[in-house]
Amino acid sequence: MSGVTDLPFRQLAFRFGAGLVVTEMVASRELVFNAAESWTRLKGAGLTPHMVQLAGREAKWLAEAAVIAEANGVKAG
């Protein structure tokens, strides 16, 4: 839910008992190219497990974004 499930919302839901919170869609190609908005959406701020939704249609960008996400605290599933 882009624009709704931002970090403050996820932190609040987690604090009130949500067992799992998931980021907004993170555009894989934009994350690879360091777009600020993608990095903002990727932040987990210590929430565990840290789940991220990667969006895209090209396997190359999705794979690279997955590596970046894992390097930034996202657990590979």
C-alpha positions as CSV (number, residue, x, y, z in Angstrom):
1,M,0.0,0.0,0.0
2,S,2.2,2.7,-1.3
3,G,2.0,5.9,0.7
4,V,0.3,4.1,3.6
5,T,2.7,1.5,5.0
6,D,5.6,3.8,5.5
7,L,8.1,3.3,8.3
8,P,6.1,5.2,11.0
9,F,3.0,3.2,10.2
10,R,4.9,-0.1,10.4
11,Q,6.5,0.9,13.7
12,L,3.1,1.7,15.1
13,A,1.6,-1.5,13.9
14,F,4.5,-3.5,15.3
15,R,4.2,-1.7,18.6
16,F,0.6,-2.7,18.9
17,G,1.2,-6.4,18.2
18,A,1.5,-7.0,14.5
19,G,3.6,-10.0,14.0
20,L,4.8,-9.1,10.6
21,V,5.0,-5.7,8.9
22,V,6.0,-5.3,5.2
23,T,7.4,-2.3,3.4
24,E,5.8,-0.4,0.6
25,M,6.8,-1.6,-2.9
26,V,10.4,-0.8,-3.5
27,A,11.2,-0.3,-7.1
28,S,14.2,-2.6,-7.8
29,R,15.9,-0.6,-10.6
30,E,15.6,2.7,-8.7
31,L,17.1,1.1,-5.6
32,V,20.1,-0.1,-7.6
33,F,20.5,3.4,-8.9
34,N,20.3,4.9,-5.4
35,A,17.0,6.7,-5.7
36,A,16.4,8.4,-2.4
37,E,12.7,7.4,-2.3
38,S,13.6,3.7,-2.7
39,W,16.1,3.9,0.2
40,T,13.5,5.6,2.4
41,R,11.1,2.7,1.7
42,L,13.7,0.1,2.4
43,K,14.4,1.2,6.0
44,G,13.5,-1.3,8.6
45,A,14.6,0.6,11.8
46,G,15.1,-2.6,13.7
47,L,11.8,-4.2,13.0
48,T,12.2,-8.0,12.9
49,P,11.6,-9.8,10.7
50,H,12.4,-7.0,8.1
51,M,10.2,-7.8,5.1
52,V,10.6,-5.8,1.8
53,Q,8.4,-6.0,-1.3
54,L,10.6,-5.5,-4.4
55,A,8.9,-4.5,-7.5
56,G,10.1,-4.8,-11.1
57,R,9.9,-6.9,-14.2
58,E,13.5,-7.4,-15.1
59,A,15.3,-10.2,-13.3
60,K,18.6,-8.4,-13.4
61,W,17.3,-5.4,-11.3
62,L,15.3,-7.6,-9.0
63,A,18.4,-9.7,-8.2
64,E,20.6,-6.7,-7.6
65,A,18.0,-5.1,-5.4
66,A,17.7,-8.3,-3.4
67,V,21.4,-8.3,-2.7
68,I,21.2,-4.6,-1.6
69,A,18.2,-5.3,0.6
70,E,19.9,-8.3,2.3
71,A,23.1,-6.2,2.8
72,N,20.8,-3.7,4.6
73,G,19.2,-6.0,7.1
74,V,16.5,-7.8,5.1
75,K,16.5,-11.5,5.8
76,A,16.6,-13.7,2.7
77,G,13.7,-16.1,2.7
